[in-house]
Amino acid sequence: MSNETFPLFNIALTPAGVLYAFSQKVPDATQAKLQSILSAKALPRVDVWMYKETAHEALLDHVFSAGWIQRVHRDLTAPDVKLDEFLSHVIAGLSGERRVALASTGGFCISHSGYSLEEAEALCVAAADFTEFAERQRSRGWQGASRMASFHEDVTMMMPTTSFVPFWVDGNDYCLVIAGEPLLNNPVLVELVWGIQTAGTRFLK
């Protein structure tokens, strides 16, 4: 595939791509390459991203077919606002009940929407406990423990009451706490992780 024949467009991670790329504290080679798409203030053009490393060209067809990246035919930039103001407005869209909290290392409640502060803080501590549990299980060889978890009150287990969705940005662990139906196939998830990643150390202060 040559530069002369390759159509030019920007690329972005899909929600599924975000869930895959940021699902481990230490990303593998494919995950690291996907994370690089959201490492800058603007989306990369596909030819720039592909030829940055030769391995990207071989990867392109695979990640497109897996549904991890998508074409974007306009220039988009990362959220340019203070994250503490941005998060509470954005994360509600990830829940069918519009109740979401975001936890960081140690169960600190970074932001919440729809929950009372007391509820959010209790759930964020529970999310941190789950993340630590999953990490212990992964160290014992159960890689399935790195995935999301849902909790049910209905015996049919059709709709969760609460879901935990862990992810890692630059080695820091976070966990979404989502009430009711998780609406993860949502561009809001991409905005959330992109905003956290580009904010870097400013967000952690």
Biotite code that builds the C-alpha atoms (Angstrom):
import biotite.structure as struc

atoms = struc.array([
    struc.Atom([0.000, 0.000, 0.000], chain_id="A", res_id=1, res_name="MET", atom_name="CA", element="C"),
    struc.Atom([1.641, 3.234, -1.103], chain_id="A", res_id=2, res_name="SER", atom_name="CA", element="C"),
    struc.Atom([1.306, 6.835, -0.053], chain_id="A", res_id=3, res_name="ASN", atom_name="CA", element="C"),
    struc.Atom([0.219, 7.744, -3.602], chain_id="A", res_id=4, res_name="GLU", atom_name="CA", element="C"),
    struc.Atom([-2.807, 5.441, -3.631], chain_id="A", res_id=5, res_name="THR", atom_name="CA", element="C"),
    struc.Atom([-3.859, 5.561, 0.005], chain_id="A", res_id=6, res_name="PHE", atom_name="CA", element="C"),
    struc.Atom([-6.868, 7.841, 0.612], chain_id="A", res_id=7, res_name="PRO", atom_name="CA", element="C"),
    struc.Atom([-6.230, 10.467, 3.239], chain_id="A", res_id=8, res_name="LEU", atom_name="CA", element="C"),
    struc.Atom([-8.407, 10.745, 6.315], chain_id="A", res_id=9, res_name="PHE", atom_name="CA", element="C"),
    struc.Atom([-7.962, 11.021, 10.046], chain_id="A", res_id=10, res_name="ASN", atom_name="CA", element="C"),
    struc.Atom([-8.378, 8.021, 12.314], chain_id="A", res_id=11, res_name="ILE", atom_name="CA", element="C"),
    struc.Atom([-9.946, 7.716, 15.745], chain_id="A", res_id=12, res_name="ALA", atom_name="CA", element="C"),
    struc.Atom([-10.512, 4.906, 18.175], chain_id="A", res_id=13, res_name="LEU", atom_name="CA", element="C"),
    struc.Atom([-14.026, 3.536, 18.405], chain_id="A", res_id=14, res_name="THR", atom_name="CA", element="C"),
    struc.Atom([-15.561, 2.861, 21.838], chain_id="A", res_id=15, res_name="PRO", atom_name="CA", element="C"),
    struc.Atom([-14.656, -0.814, 21.336], chain_id="A", res_id=16, res_name="ALA", atom_name="CA", element="C"),
    struc.Atom([-11.121, 0.259, 20.461], chain_id="A", res_id=17, res_name="GLY", atom_name="CA", element="C"),
    struc.Atom([-10.850, 2.282, 23.657], chain_id="A", res_id=18, res_name="VAL", atom_name="CA", element="C"),
    struc.Atom([-12.056, -0.645, 25.764], chain_id="A", res_id=19, res_name="LEU", atom_name="CA", element="C"),
    struc.Atom([-9.455, -2.897, 24.131], chain_id="A", res_id=20, res_name="TYR", atom_name="CA", element="C"),
    struc.Atom([-6.523, -0.472, 23.997], chain_id="A", res_id=21, res_name="ALA", atom_name="CA", element="C"),
    struc.Atom([-6.802, 0.726, 27.601], chain_id="A", res_id=22, res_name="PHE", atom_name="CA", element="C"),
    struc.Atom([-7.786, -2.567, 29.238], chain_id="A", res_id=23, res_name="SER", atom_name="CA", element="C"),
    struc.Atom([-4.400, -3.305, 30.852], chain_id="A", res_id=24, res_name="GLN", atom_name="CA", element="C"),
    struc.Atom([-1.986, -1.443, 33.097], chain_id="A", res_id=25, res_name="LYS", atom_name="CA", element="C"),
    struc.Atom([0.892, -2.418, 30.815], chain_id="A", res_id=26, res_name="VAL", atom_name="CA", element="C"),
    struc.Atom([-0.348, -2.407, 27.206], chain_id="A", res_id=27, res_name="PRO", atom_name="CA", element="C"),
    struc.Atom([0.915, -4.927, 24.689], chain_id="A", res_id=28, res_name="ASP", atom_name="CA", element="C"),
    struc.Atom([2.375, -3.767, 21.364], chain_id="A", res_id=29, res_name="ALA", atom_name="CA", element="C"),
    struc.Atom([-0.977, -3.521, 19.574], chain_id="A", res_id=30, res_name="THR", atom_name="CA", element="C"),
    struc.Atom([-2.627, -1.715, 22.459], chain_id="A", res_id=31, res_name="GLN", atom_name="CA", element="C"),
    struc.Atom([0.252, 0.765, 22.689], chain_id="A", res_id=32, res_name="ALA", atom_name="CA", element="C"),
    struc.Atom([-0.033, 1.566, 18.976], chain_id="A", res_id=33, res_name="LYS", atom_name="CA", element="C"),
    struc.Atom([-3.768, 2.128, 19.340], chain_id="A", res_id=34, res_name="LEU", atom_name="CA", element="C"),
    struc.Atom([-3.243, 4.315, 22.398], chain_id="A", res_id=35, res_name="GLN", atom_name="CA", element="C"),
    struc.Atom([-0.933, 6.540, 20.340], chain_id="A", res_id=36, res_name="SER", atom_name="CA", element="C"),
    struc.Atom([-3.961, 7.664, 18.300], chain_id="A", res_id=37, res_name="ILE", atom_name="CA", element="C"),
    struc.Atom([-5.273, 9.526, 21.346], chain_id="A", res_id=38, res_name="LEU", atom_name="CA", element="C"),
    struc.Atom([-1.896, 10.707, 22.624], chain_id="A", res_id=39, res_name="SER", atom_name="CA", element="C"),
    struc.Atom([-1.970, 14.062, 20.826], chain_id="A", res_id=40, res_name="ALA", atom_name="CA", element="C"),
    struc.Atom([-4.260, 17.081, 20.941], chain_id="A", res_id=41, res_name="LYS", atom_name="CA", element="C"),
    struc.Atom([-5.597, 16.289, 17.454], chain_id="A", res_id=42, res_name="ALA", atom_name="CA", element="C"),
    struc.Atom([-6.469, 13.078, 15.638], chain_id="A", res_id=43, res_name="LEU", atom_name="CA", element="C"),
    struc.Atom([-3.646, 11.800, 13.407], chain_id="A", res_id=44, res_name="PRO", atom_name="CA", element="C"),
    struc.Atom([-3.938, 11.492, 9.655], chain_id="A", res_id=45, res_name="ARG", atom_name="CA", element="C"),
    struc.Atom([-3.881, 7.855, 8.634], chain_id="A", res_id=46, res_name="VAL", atom_name="CA", element="C"),
    struc.Atom([-0.758, 8.107, 6.473], chain_id="A", res_id=47, res_name="ASP", atom_name="CA", element="C"),
    struc.Atom([1.162, 9.845, 9.269], chain_id="A", res_id=48, res_name="VAL", atom_name="CA", element="C"),
    struc.Atom([0.091, 7.227, 11.807], chain_id="A", res_id=49, res_name="TRP", atom_name="CA", element="C"),
    struc.Atom([0.759, 4.306, 9.447], chain_id="A", res_id=50, res_name="MET", atom_name="CA", element="C"),
    struc.Atom([4.237, 5.313, 8.386], chain_id="A", res_id=51, res_name="TYR", atom_name="CA", element="C"),
    struc.Atom([5.389, 6.469, 11.782], chain_id="A", res_id=52, res_name="LYS", atom_name="CA", element="C"),
    struc.Atom([6.373, 2.837, 12.286], chain_id="A", res_id=53, res_name="GLU", atom_name="CA", element="C"),
    struc.Atom([6.423, 0.152, 9.626], chain_id="A", res_id=54, res_name="THR", atom_name="CA", element="C"),
    struc.Atom([4.391, -2.159, 11.851], chain_id="A", res_id=55, res_name="ALA", atom_name="CA", element="C"),
    struc.Atom([1.422, 0.207, 11.646], chain_id="A", res_id=56, res_name="HIS", atom_name="CA", element="C"),
    struc.Atom([0.744, -0.618, 7.988], chain_id="A", res_id=57, res_name="GLU", atom_name="CA", element="C"),
    struc.Atom([0.495, -4.340, 8.741], chain_id="A", res_id=58, res_name="ALA", atom_name="CA", element="C"),
    struc.Atom([-1.769, -3.538, 11.674], chain_id="A", res_id=59, res_name="LEU", atom_name="CA", element="C"),
    struc.Atom([-4.182, -1.253, 9.821], chain_id="A", res_id=60, res_name="LEU", atom_name="CA", element="C"),
    struc.Atom([-6.389, -3.842, 8.128], chain_id="A", res_id=61, res_name="ASP", atom_name="CA", element="C"),
    struc.Atom([-6.610, -5.886, 11.318], chain_id="A", res_id=62, res_name="HIS", atom_name="CA", element="C"),
    struc.Atom([-7.723, -3.041, 13.570], chain_id="A", res_id=63, res_name="VAL", atom_name="CA", element="C"),
    struc.Atom([-10.253, -1.791, 11.014], chain_id="A", res_id=64, res_name="PHE", atom_name="CA", element="C"),
    struc.Atom([-11.799, -5.251, 10.664], chain_id="A", res_id=65, res_name="SER", atom_name="CA", element="C"),
    struc.Atom([-11.873, -5.661, 14.450], chain_id="A", res_id=66, res_name="ALA", atom_name="CA", element="C"),
    struc.Atom([-13.841, -2.423, 14.739], chain_id="A", res_id=67, res_name="GLY", atom_name="CA", element="C"),
    struc.Atom([-11.203, -0.718, 16.889], chain_id="A", res_id=68, res_name="TRP", atom_name="CA", element="C"),
    struc.Atom([-10.596, 2.331, 14.684], chain_id="A", res_id=69, res_name="ILE", atom_name="CA", element="C"),
    struc.Atom([-12.733, 4.406, 12.356], chain_id="A", res_id=70, res_name="GLN", atom_name="CA", element="C"),
    struc.Atom([-12.267, 6.949, 9.580], chain_id="A", res_id=71, res_name="ARG", atom_name="CA", element="C"),
    struc.Atom([-12.906, 10.589, 10.445], chain_id="A", res_id=72, res_name="VAL", atom_name="CA", element="C"),
    struc.Atom([-13.166, 13.028, 7.541], chain_id="A", res_id=73, res_name="HIS", atom_name="CA", element="C"),
    struc.Atom([-12.671, 16.210, 9.545], chain_id="A", res_id=74, res_name="ARG", atom_name="CA", element="C"),
    struc.Atom([-10.198, 17.594, 12.033], chain_id="A", res_id=75, res_name="ASP", atom_name="CA", element="C"),
    struc.Atom([-11.048, 16.898, 15.668], chain_id="A", res_id=76, res_name="LEU", atom_name="CA", element="C"),
    struc.Atom([-9.183, 18.010, 18.769], chain_id="A", res_id=77, res_name="THR", atom_name="CA", element="C"),
    struc.Atom([-9.164, 16.699, 22.324], chain_id="A", res_id=78, res_name="ALA", atom_name="CA", element="C"),
    struc.Atom([-11.508, 18.309, 24.877], chain_id="A", res_id=79, res_name="PRO", atom_name="CA", element="C"),
    struc.Atom([-9.896, 21.626, 25.829], chain_id="A", res_id=80, res_name="ASP", atom_name="CA", element="C"),
    struc.Atom([-11.564, 22.220, 29.181], chain_id="A", res_id=81, res_name="VAL", atom_name="CA", element="C"),
    struc.Atom([-10.801, 21.562, 32.821], chain_id="A", res_id=82, res_name="LYS", atom_name="CA", element="C"),
    struc.Atom([-11.489, 17.885, 33.318], chain_id="A", res_id=83, res_name="LEU", atom_name="CA", element="C"),
    struc.Atom([-13.219, 18.311, 36.658], chain_id="A", res_id=84, res_name="ASP", atom_name="CA", element="C"),
    struc.Atom([-15.820, 20.452, 34.866], chain_id="A", res_id=85, res_name="GLU", atom_name="CA", element="C"),
    struc.Atom([-15.898, 18.301, 31.737], chain_id="A", res_id=86, res_name="PHE", atom_name="CA", element="C"),
    struc.Atom([-16.332, 14.903, 33.375], chain_id="A", res_id=87, res_name="LEU", atom_name="CA", element="C"),
    struc.Atom([-19.607, 15.431, 35.218], chain_id="A", res_id=88, res_name="SER", atom_name="CA", element="C"),
    struc.Atom([-21.300, 16.610, 32.007], chain_id="A", res_id=89, res_name="HIS", atom_name="CA", element="C"),
    struc.Atom([-19.908, 13.822, 29.841], chain_id="A", res_id=90, res_name="VAL", atom_name="CA", element="C"),
    struc.Atom([-20.044, 10.619, 31.872], chain_id="A", res_id=91, res_name="ILE", atom_name="CA", element="C"),
    struc.Atom([-23.828, 10.627, 32.437], chain_id="A", res_id=92, res_name="ALA", atom_name="CA", element="C"),
    struc.Atom([-24.284, 9.550, 28.812], chain_id="A", res_id=93, res_name="GLY", atom_name="CA", element="C"),
    struc.Atom([-22.687, 6.188, 29.586], chain_id="A", res_id=94, res_name="LEU", atom_name="CA", element="C"),
    struc.Atom([-25.638, 5.055, 31.728], chain_id="A", res_id=95, res_name="SER", atom_name="CA", element="C"),
    struc.Atom([-29.219, 4.293, 30.752], chain_id="A", res_id=96, res_name="GLY", atom_name="CA", element="C"),
    struc.Atom([-30.192, 5.836, 34.091], chain_id="A", res_id=97, res_name="GLU", atom_name="CA", element="C"),
    struc.Atom([-27.700, 8.721, 33.694], chain_id="A", res_id=98, res_name="ARG", atom_name="CA", element="C"),
    struc.Atom([-25.999, 7.737, 36.954], chain_id="A", res_id=99, res_name="ARG", atom_name="CA", element="C"),
    struc.Atom([-22.237, 7.307, 36.685], chain_id="A", res_id=100, res_name="VAL", atom_name="CA", element="C"),
    struc.Atom([-19.188, 7.775, 38.892], chain_id="A", res_id=101, res_name="ALA", atom_name="CA", element="C"),
    struc.Atom([-15.512, 7.695, 37.979], chain_id="A", res_id=102, res_name="LEU", atom_name="CA", element="C"),
    struc.Atom([-12.997, 6.256, 40.438], chain_id="A", res_id=103, res_name="ALA", atom_name="CA", element="C"),
    struc.Atom([-9.217, 6.480, 40.412], chain_id="A", res_id=104, res_name="SER", atom_name="CA", element="C"),
    struc.Atom([-6.481, 4.675, 42.314], chain_id="A", res_id=105, res_name="THR", atom_name="CA", element="C"),
    struc.Atom([-7.471, 3.936, 45.894], chain_id="A", res_id=106, res_name="GLY", atom_name="CA", element="C"),
    struc.Atom([-11.173, 4.542, 45.304], chain_id="A", res_id=107, res_name="GLY", atom_name="CA", element="C"),
    struc.Atom([-10.995, 8.323, 45.072], chain_id="A", res_id=108, res_name="PHE", atom_name="CA", element="C"),
    struc.Atom([-14.154, 9.680, 43.431], chain_id="A", res_id=109, res_name="CYS", atom_name="CA", element="C"),
    struc.Atom([-12.992, 11.931, 40.611], chain_id="A", res_id=110, res_name="ILE", atom_name="CA", element="C"),
    struc.Atom([-16.440, 12.791, 39.323], chain_id="A", res_id=111, res_name="SER", atom_name="CA", element="C"),
    struc.Atom([-20.043, 11.680, 39.529], chain_id="A", res_id=112, res_name="HIS", atom_name="CA", element="C"),
    struc.Atom([-23.372, 12.421, 37.893], chain_id="A", res_id=113, res_name="SER", atom_name="CA", element="C"),
    struc.Atom([-26.807, 11.289, 39.054], chain_id="A", res_id=114, res_name="GLY", atom_name="CA", element="C"),
    struc.Atom([-25.499, 9.683, 42.243], chain_id="A", res_id=115, res_name="TYR", atom_name="CA", element="C"),
    struc.Atom([-25.365, 11.526, 45.548], chain_id="A", res_id=116, res_name="SER", atom_name="CA", element="C"),
    struc.Atom([-21.830, 12.232, 46.736], chain_id="A", res_id=117, res_name="LEU", atom_name="CA", element="C"),
    struc.Atom([-22.214, 9.621, 49.477], chain_id="A", res_id=118, res_name="GLU", atom_name="CA", element="C"),
    struc.Atom([-23.364, 6.954, 47.007], chain_id="A", res_id=119, res_name="GLU", atom_name="CA", element="C"),
    struc.Atom([-20.630, 7.837, 44.537], chain_id="A", res_id=120, res_name="ALA", atom_name="CA", element="C"),
    struc.Atom([-17.869, 7.687, 47.134], chain_id="A", res_id=121, res_name="GLU", atom_name="CA", element="C"),
    struc.Atom([-19.047, 4.301, 48.443], chain_id="A", res_id=122, res_name="ALA", atom_name="CA", element="C"),
    struc.Atom([-19.246, 2.870, 44.925], chain_id="A", res_id=123, res_name="LEU", atom_name="CA", element="C"),
    struc.Atom([-15.826, 4.238, 43.980], chain_id="A", res_id=124, res_name="CYS", atom_name="CA", element="C"),
    struc.Atom([-14.272, 2.467, 46.978], chain_id="A", res_id=125, res_name="VAL", atom_name="CA", element="C"),
    struc.Atom([-16.011, -0.743, 45.874], chain_id="A", res_id=126, res_name="ALA", atom_name="CA", element="C"),
    struc.Atom([-14.672, -0.217, 42.342], chain_id="A", res_id=127, res_name="ALA", atom_name="CA", element="C"),
    struc.Atom([-11.132, 0.145, 43.694], chain_id="A", res_id=128, res_name="ALA", atom_name="CA", element="C"),
    struc.Atom([-11.555, -3.081, 45.658], chain_id="A", res_id=129, res_name="ASP", atom_name="CA", element="C"),
    struc.Atom([-12.703, -4.819, 42.479], chain_id="A", res_id=130, res_name="PHE", atom_name="CA", element="C"),
    struc.Atom([-9.704, -3.493, 40.533], chain_id="A", res_id=131, res_name="THR", atom_name="CA", element="C"),
    struc.Atom([-7.321, -4.802, 43.198], chain_id="A", res_id=132, res_name="GLU", atom_name="CA", element="C"),
    struc.Atom([-9.111, -8.168, 43.204], chain_id="A", res_id=133, res_name="PHE", atom_name="CA", element="C"),
    struc.Atom([-8.840, -8.407, 39.419], chain_id="A", res_id=134, res_name="ALA", atom_name="CA", element="C"),
    struc.Atom([-5.141, -7.549, 39.527], chain_id="A", res_id=135, res_name="GLU", atom_name="CA", element="C"),
    struc.Atom([-4.485, -10.331, 42.046], chain_id="A", res_id=136, res_name="ARG", atom_name="CA", element="C"),
    struc.Atom([-6.345, -12.818, 39.876], chain_id="A", res_id=137, res_name="GLN", atom_name="CA", element="C"),
    struc.Atom([-4.436, -11.765, 36.765], chain_id="A", res_id=138, res_name="ARG", atom_name="CA", element="C"),
    struc.Atom([-1.160, -12.330, 38.610], chain_id="A", res_id=139, res_name="SER", atom_name="CA", element="C"),
    struc.Atom([-2.414, -15.870, 39.290], chain_id="A", res_id=140, res_name="ARG", atom_name="CA", element="C"),
    struc.Atom([-3.070, -16.445, 35.597], chain_id="A", res_id=141, res_name="GLY", atom_name="CA", element="C"),
    struc.Atom([-6.779, -15.620, 35.208], chain_id="A", res_id=142, res_name="TRP", atom_name="CA", element="C"),
    struc.Atom([-6.719, -12.953, 32.487], chain_id="A", res_id=143, res_name="GLN", atom_name="CA", element="C"),
    struc.Atom([-10.515, -12.819, 32.421], chain_id="A", res_id=144, res_name="GLY", atom_name="CA", element="C"),
    struc.Atom([-10.342, -10.888, 35.676], chain_id="A", res_id=145, res_name="ALA", atom_name="CA", element="C"),
    struc.Atom([-9.167, -7.813, 33.766], chain_id="A", res_id=146, res_name="SER", atom_name="CA", element="C"),
    struc.Atom([-12.561, -7.397, 32.129], chain_id="A", res_id=147, res_name="ARG", atom_name="CA", element="C"),
    struc.Atom([-15.705, -5.603, 33.157], chain_id="A", res_id=148, res_name="MET", atom_name="CA", element="C"),
    struc.Atom([-18.065, -6.822, 35.878], chain_id="A", res_id=149, res_name="ALA", atom_name="CA", element="C"),
    struc.Atom([-21.806, -6.371, 36.358], chain_id="A", res_id=150, res_name="SER", atom_name="CA", element="C"),
    struc.Atom([-23.936, -6.942, 39.440], chain_id="A", res_id=151, res_name="PHE", atom_name="CA", element="C"),
    struc.Atom([-27.586, -7.988, 39.364], chain_id="A", res_id=152, res_name="HIS", atom_name="CA", element="C"),
    struc.Atom([-30.520, -8.012, 41.738], chain_id="A", res_id=153, res_name="GLU", atom_name="CA", element="C"),
    struc.Atom([-32.948, -9.626, 39.280], chain_id="A", res_id=154, res_name="ASP", atom_name="CA", element="C"),
    struc.Atom([-32.698, -13.450, 39.255], chain_id="A", res_id=155, res_name="VAL", atom_name="CA", element="C"),
    struc.Atom([-33.006, -13.436, 35.450], chain_id="A", res_id=156, res_name="THR", atom_name="CA", element="C"),
    struc.Atom([-29.797, -11.368, 35.274], chain_id="A", res_id=157, res_name="MET", atom_name="CA", element="C"),
    struc.Atom([-31.142, -9.511, 32.256], chain_id="A", res_id=158, res_name="MET", atom_name="CA", element="C"),
    struc.Atom([-30.250, -5.988, 33.355], chain_id="A", res_id=159, res_name="MET", atom_name="CA", element="C"),
    struc.Atom([-27.438, -5.082, 35.751], chain_id="A", res_id=160, res_name="PRO", atom_name="CA", element="C"),
    struc.Atom([-27.995, -2.725, 38.642], chain_id="A", res_id=161, res_name="THR", atom_name="CA", element="C"),
    struc.Atom([-24.344, -1.639, 38.649], chain_id="A", res_id=162, res_name="THR", atom_name="CA", element="C"),
    struc.Atom([-21.374, -2.261, 36.368], chain_id="A", res_id=163, res_name="SER", atom_name="CA", element="C"),
    struc.Atom([-17.661, -1.668, 36.880], chain_id="A", res_id=164, res_name="PHE", atom_name="CA", element="C"),
    struc.Atom([-15.596, -0.817, 33.793], chain_id="A", res_id=165, res_name="VAL", atom_name="CA", element="C"),
    struc.Atom([-11.875, -0.563, 34.625], chain_id="A", res_id=166, res_name="PRO", atom_name="CA", element="C"),
    struc.Atom([-9.327, 1.048, 32.327], chain_id="A", res_id=167, res_name="PHE", atom_name="CA", element="C"),
    struc.Atom([-5.741, 2.291, 32.565], chain_id="A", res_id=168, res_name="TRP", atom_name="CA", element="C"),
    struc.Atom([-4.252, 5.512, 31.201], chain_id="A", res_id=169, res_name="VAL", atom_name="CA", element="C"),
    struc.Atom([-0.485, 5.988, 31.421], chain_id="A", res_id=170, res_name="ASP", atom_name="CA", element="C"),
    struc.Atom([-0.299, 3.264, 34.076], chain_id="A", res_id=171, res_name="GLY", atom_name="CA", element="C"),
    struc.Atom([-2.949, 4.885, 36.282], chain_id="A", res_id=172, res_name="ASN", atom_name="CA", element="C"),
    struc.Atom([-6.072, 2.865, 36.982], chain_id="A", res_id=173, res_name="ASP", atom_name="CA", element="C"),
    struc.Atom([-9.591, 4.227, 36.670], chain_id="A", res_id=174, res_name="TYR", atom_name="CA", element="C"),
    struc.Atom([-12.963, 2.577, 36.930], chain_id="A", res_id=175, res_name="CYS", atom_name="CA", element="C"),
    struc.Atom([-16.352, 3.689, 35.665], chain_id="A", res_id=176, res_name="LEU", atom_name="CA", element="C"),
    struc.Atom([-19.276, 2.854, 37.927], chain_id="A", res_id=177, res_name="VAL", atom_name="CA", element="C"),
    struc.Atom([-22.417, 2.694, 35.790], chain_id="A", res_id=178, res_name="ILE", atom_name="CA", element="C"),
    struc.Atom([-25.997, 2.312, 37.015], chain_id="A", res_id=179, res_name="ALA", atom_name="CA", element="C"),
    struc.Atom([-28.487, 0.310, 34.967], chain_id="A", res_id=180, res_name="GLY", atom_name="CA", element="C"),
    struc.Atom([-27.812, -0.361, 31.303], chain_id="A", res_id=181, res_name="GLU", atom_name="CA", element="C"),
    struc.Atom([-24.199, 0.461, 30.358], chain_id="A", res_id=182, res_name="PRO", atom_name="CA", element="C"),
    struc.Atom([-24.133, 2.545, 27.162], chain_id="A", res_id=183, res_name="LEU", atom_name="CA", element="C"),
    struc.Atom([-20.522, 1.882, 26.281], chain_id="A", res_id=184, res_name="LEU", atom_name="CA", element="C"),
    struc.Atom([-20.907, 1.985, 22.497], chain_id="A", res_id=185, res_name="ASN", atom_name="CA", element="C"),
    struc.Atom([-20.879, 5.752, 22.778], chain_id="A", res_id=186, res_name="ASN", atom_name="CA", element="C"),
    struc.Atom([-18.401, 8.375, 21.474], chain_id="A", res_id=187, res_name="PRO", atom_name="CA", element="C"),
    struc.Atom([-18.496, 9.847, 24.990], chain_id="A", res_id=188, res_name="VAL", atom_name="CA", element="C"),
    struc.Atom([-16.228, 6.987, 26.099], chain_id="A", res_id=189, res_name="LEU", atom_name="CA", element="C"),
    struc.Atom([-13.623, 8.031, 23.528], chain_id="A", res_id=190, res_name="VAL", atom_name="CA", element="C"),
    struc.Atom([-13.881, 11.681, 24.631], chain_id="A", res_id=191, res_name="GLU", atom_name="CA", element="C"),
    struc.Atom([-13.466, 10.665, 28.254], chain_id="A", res_id=192, res_name="LEU", atom_name="CA", element="C"),
    struc.Atom([-10.279, 8.657, 27.764], chain_id="A", res_id=193, res_name="VAL", atom_name="CA", element="C"),
    struc.Atom([-8.853, 11.134, 25.254], chain_id="A", res_id=194, res_name="TRP", atom_name="CA", element="C"),
    struc.Atom([-9.413, 13.966, 27.692], chain_id="A", res_id=195, res_name="GLY", atom_name="CA", element="C"),
    struc.Atom([-7.730, 12.089, 30.536], chain_id="A", res_id=196, res_name="ILE", atom_name="CA", element="C"),
    struc.Atom([-4.783, 11.024, 28.405], chain_id="A", res_id=197, res_name="GLN", atom_name="CA", element="C"),
    struc.Atom([-4.032, 14.439, 26.919], chain_id="A", res_id=198, res_name="THR", atom_name="CA", element="C"),
    struc.Atom([-4.486, 16.206, 30.248], chain_id="A", res_id=199, res_name="ALA", atom_name="CA", element="C"),
    struc.Atom([-1.594, 14.140, 31.637], chain_id="A", res_id=200, res_name="GLY", atom_name="CA", element="C"),
    struc.Atom([-0.120, 15.318, 34.889], chain_id="A", res_id=201, res_name="THR", atom_name="CA", element="C"),
    struc.Atom([-2.441, 18.342, 35.079], chain_id="A", res_id=202, res_name="ARG", atom_name="CA", element="C"),
    struc.Atom([-5.354, 15.975, 35.699], chain_id="A", res_id=203, res_name="PHE", atom_name="CA", element="C"),
    struc.Atom([-3.579, 14.142, 38.509], chain_id="A", res_id=204, res_name="LEU", atom_name="CA", element="C"),
    struc.Atom([-2.816, 17.280, 40.521], chain_id="A", res_id=205, res_name="LYS", atom_name="CA", element="C"),
])
